[in-house]
């Protein structure tokens, strides 16, 4: 498996101290420059993978993404980079502690001043302005990583995934499916407002990178709450709604897999969700639509599933 790859780094350890680990690269691997801090760890690369994948969806706008433990914690878009950063931190301030944060645009001075007010382990961006770099360097042990590969090329370079199992090596194409207007459908009597539809697309682009079964609640281009790595979509949706509390009013709910049971709709109604976006294709889709109509919740199906294990 590694014969066509170049070993470029031995980590001090992997996910745990008893595990050895190394980094191998190919000609299609992303390139980075470390502007500050000690060498990157195995866990840093797991988090940076989440960051660049999500950022590649929003490379042309001001976006901030937060990752921790190899999981997506928050994403937000803003009028400025500072605005997107503030929104991302606000959506999940606890998980943001000691996290890795990625930016779609070069870090400016104003954003840097905000970053140093929080406890962050690593920041990643296409570039860092000179004055902003000096501000960030004032934080002891903060790792500052410049992504040399353009974000709009990430999807092109990453084409496949390998997983080593006791049964052999599993290989699959990278999930790069995007919206298809022929599959994208409003299924309910209630039609979404334009702002809600834009939030729904934003949320569904994010749920692609959350671990299944995943539910994301979003509003105003900001993830309000996210629940992932559950084995039941109903539980994910209920937990995401409970975490968000009153913030769910008029928000959107995105699911990475088809909704099979009406308990998801009941939870959405309790949270006063305005719109649900999901792949569709459930054998119970007629009942799902009926329940959405009952509670006047708009339902959009994308025709695309995003299972991620």
Secondary structure, 3 states (H helix, E strand, C coil): CCCCCEEEEECCCCCCCCCCCEEEECCCCCCEEEEECCCCCHHHHHHHHHHHHHHCCCCCCEEEEEEECCEEEEEEEECCHHHHHHHHHHHCCCCCCCEEEEECCCECHHHHHHHCCCCEEEEEECCECHHHHHHHHCCCCCEEEEECCCHHHHHHHCCEEEEEECCEEEEEECCCCCCCCCCCEECCCCCCCHHHHHHHHHHHHHHCCCCCCCEEEECCCEEEEEECCCCCHHHHHHHHHHHHHHHHCCCEEEECCCCCCCHHHHHHHHCCCCEEEECCCCCCHHHHHHHHHHHCCEEEECCCCCCCC
